[in-house]
Every structure is written in structure tokens, then in C-alpha cells.
Amino acid sequence: MINGIYSGATALQNYSRQQEVVSSNLAHLNTPGYRRQFLTFEENVAEVDGVVGSYPGSSIRAVSTDFEAGPKKSTERKLDVSLAGDGFFVYQGAEAELYSRNGVLFRNPQGQLVNGDGLPVLGQGNQPIVIPPDVSDFDLNIDPSGTISAGGTIAEGGTVIGQLNVVQFDNNQLLNTGGGELDFNSQIYFKLGEATLAPAEDASVLQGYRELSNAHPVTELISLIVGSRGVESAQKAIRAISDAVKENINS
């Protein structure tokens, strides 16, 4: 194996994966609750004949998730909620509980609060929250603790309907993003994985706001351009080495 060609080939493979990740980030710039992805790389290290050494090329160590909060957009819609601080809303999935920063809610025919995918958002006790049919969306109030009341705030004597369950984890990077009944690659929903669950201590609920993707368009476009230039450079390097080898063989 010619080292230069191998290095160029691994570069092309890595850049291709990077472009996929960046393209996904750009495609979800306005998706509520989306968490951007990024790649981390490592050199190729292997043991040959008892000797550990570094070898040509590089490989992708991991596709990681950026859990930085996204920008808040005011909608003044009563069933739009977002979180200030570290925390996640809890949704009822078909296989397991799902965690998300997406708080765009609706009412299904049964009166349950659900998101755009039809998943019920869970309240205290991990039970779906049901809004009585005689209560309109305009009468709903959601305070910073996630308590939902009708006919005014609790201080104003409103009727308590339920409370959103907001949780946090000891390490967000231990959450799982793959598998299940929905497209988890969209980076909107997460599963528990190896993370430890606990009630959110510092998160507060904001009514009338949506949290958008935390991907920054300028940063992602720059990454896309840099990746394209990297692909061109790797292709030129492989072509130059190939031509040199061909010329050496024919001489």
C-alpha cells in the first residue's frame, strides 16, 4: 500500500462523512430542539509485531452532539414552551421515554398535549397531560416550574391541570440517539443510554417561546466550504501520486 494514496483515501472518506453531518445541521437550522452534530478525529494507531505505532491516514473517533442551548424565538403561542437552563422535556415513545428540547405542543383529539410527531408530553408521574375540552388554548398558563393552569395563574386562582416533567442528566454525552420508531438521526430525540436521570434543578419553562436549532448557519457554511476544499486537495494529492507511480512504471 502506498502511504500517500492511503492517506488521501481516508481523507476523502472522512470529509464525505463530515459533509453529511454539516448538511444535516444546515437542513435543520429552523427545527425546534435540534442539536447539532460534529466529528472528532484521531490518528491511526495499531500494533504490528508487538510494536505500537502511528500509521498513515486518520479515522473518525466519534460523531458527537453539541448540547449548547439554541436561540429562543418568541411566538406568543400558548402551547409553545422552551427551557432556560439545562433540561429536557419527556415524551412517551413506543419503546421507551424520549427526551427533547422541542416544546412545540398541540392537543390531540383525546385532549392530550402532544408534539408534532404525535408523542404525548409527560407530566409529573410520567403520565400524559390531558387538557379538559372546555378549556381553550388562550386560557392556558404555564409558569416557570412547568405548572399548567387554566383561567389565570396559580397566584390569580387559576385551576391547576398538570405540570410538565422536566429532567436533566449527569452527562448529556451519554444519551443515545440511535434506533427506535422515529428518525433519531435528526438529533431531536434522545434516549437514556448510560446517563443518570434526575429532576431538573436549574431549568425554567418559558411559555410562548420556541427553542430553535443550536447550529449556527455561518459556522456550518464555513465548515461546508472547508470540507469541499479538503476533498479537492485529497483528490489532487491522490492523482499526483498515481501519475508519479504510473510514470515510474513506464520509464
N, C-alpha and C positions, 0 to 999 in steps of 0.2 A: 504494500500500500504506500503510495506517495503521500507524504505527510501534508504537503500543501493542498493537494486535492481533497484529502480527508477533512482538513480544517475548513476549507471552503464549503464542502458539502454539509458539515454540521452547522456552519453559519447560516446557510440557506434554510436548513430545517428549522433552526431556532428563530430566524427572522420571520419565517412563514407563520409560526405559532404566535409570535408577538403581534403580527399584523391582524391575526384573527381576534386576539384579545382586545387590541386597541379599537378595532372596528366594532366589536360588541359594545365597548364603552361609549363610542360615539353614537351608536344606534339607540342607546338608552339614556341619552342626555336629559330627556324630559320624563323619564319613567320614575314615578314616585317610589322611594325606598330602594332604588338600585344602588348597589355598592360596586365600585369599580374594581377591576382586576389588574394585576401587574405580575410580571415574571421576575424571578430571581434565577441567576445563572451560577454555575460552578465549573471549575476546570475538571477535565477527565483525569481521574486518578485510578490506577489499577496496580495489582500485584502480579508480577511476572517472574517466575523462578525465584520466589522469595524476596524479590526486590520491589518495594513500593515506589512508584514514580509517577510523574505527570506526563500525559500523552497529548498528542495534537487534538485540537478541537475543544469544544465546550458542550455542556449539556444543560438542560433546564432543570434546576433543582426543585422548583415548586411554582405553581400558579397561586398566588396569594390574593387575599381580599383586603381592600382598604376600607376600614370601618369608620373613617372620619365622617362627621355629620355633613349632610348635604345642605344646600341653601333652602330656606323656607320661603314659600310663596303664599301670599295672602289671597284667599278665595272668598272669605266671608260666608262660606257654605257651612251649615251647622254640623254636617256629618264628615267634614274634613278635619282630621286631627293629625298632629305631628308630635314629636318628642324633642324636648330640650334636655340635653344630657345623655348619658349612656343608658340605653334601654331598648327593649323590643316589645312590640305588640305580640300577642299569642293568638294563633289561628288554629282551627280544628281541621287537620288534614285527614285524608282517608286512611293513612298508615300511621301517622304519628303527629304530635303537635309541631306546628311550624312557627318560626319566629321571623318577624319582618319589621322594617321601619315604615312600611307602606300603611298609611292610616286613612286612605280614601274609602269611606264606608257607604253602604246603601242598605235599604230594607228589602228583604225578600218577601214573597207572598205570605210567609208564616210570621212576619214581623221581626225576624232575627236580623241583627246587624251583621252584614257580610261585606267582603271586599269585591272588587271587580271580577274575581275568579269564582265567586260564589262561596268562598270559605267563611264560615262563621267566625267572628272575632270572639274570643273567650273573655269572660269576666272573672270575678273572684270565685274560687271553687272550680275553675276551669269549665264553666258552663256557658253556653251561648247566651247572649243578651237579647231579650225579647222586648220590643217596644209596643206598648198597648196600641191597638188600632185607632183609638180615639185621640191619640197624641200626634200632632203634626211635627214635622221636622223643625219648623220655626219655633216650636215651644221647647225644644231640647236645649239644655245647657250642660256643658262638660267642663268641670273645674280642673285645676292643675293636678289633682290627685287621680283624675280619671273618673270621678263620680259623675254619673249621668242623672240629671233630674229634669222634671217637666214642670212647666208653669212658673219658672223662675229658679234662681239659685237656691242652694240649701239655706243660706242666710236669709233669703227672702221668703222662705217657707215652701219652696218647691218640693214636689214629690220625688223621692229617690227611686230610680228604676234599676240601676245596677252600677257596677264600677269596672272599668277596663282593667284587665290584668296586665301589668307592665313588669317585665323581668329583665335581669341582667345576668352576665356570666363572668366567671373569673378570668377567662381568656377567650376573646371572640375568635381568635385564630383556630381554636379547637372545634369550632362549629363545622358541621358537614354541609356541603352544598350540592351533593350529587344524589341521583336516584329518586324515585318516587313518581307520583301521579301527575306532577306538574313539571314545567321546564325549569329545573333548578339552576341550569347554567345561566339563566337570566339574572342571577345574583340578587333576587328579591326575597326569596325564602331561604331559611336556614333550619337545619335540624340540630339536635342537641350534641350529637357526636360524643367527644370525650370532655366537653366543657361541663362545668359545675353550675347548676341553675340556682338563682337566688332572687328574691323580690328586689326590684329596682329601688335604690335608696336616693339617688340624686336626680332621677329623671322626672320631668313635669310635662303634663299634657297641654298642648296648645290647641284650642278649638278655632276652626276657621283658617287653618294653615295646612299646606301640603309640603312635605319634605321631598325635594327632587333628588335626582342622582347626584352623587358626590364627585362625578367625573367632570373635570374642567376642560371645556372644548379646546382652548388654546394649547394646553399641555398635551392632550390626546392628538391633536393635529400635528404638533411638532414631533411627537413620537412616531406618527404615521410616516412623516417625511423622512425622519432619520432612518426608519426601518427600510423604506424604499431605497434610500441611498446605500444602505448596508447590503441589500440584495444585489444592487448593481455592482458594488465593489467586489463582493464574493464571486459573482459571475465572471467579472473581468479577470480576477485572480485565477480562477479555475481554467478559463480559456487561455490565459497566458502560459500557465504551466503545461496545459495539454499541448499547445503549439510548440513549446520548447521540447517536450518529450518526443513529439512527432518529428521535429526537425533533427533531433539527435539520432533517432532510429533510422531516418532516411539518409543521414550523412555517412 
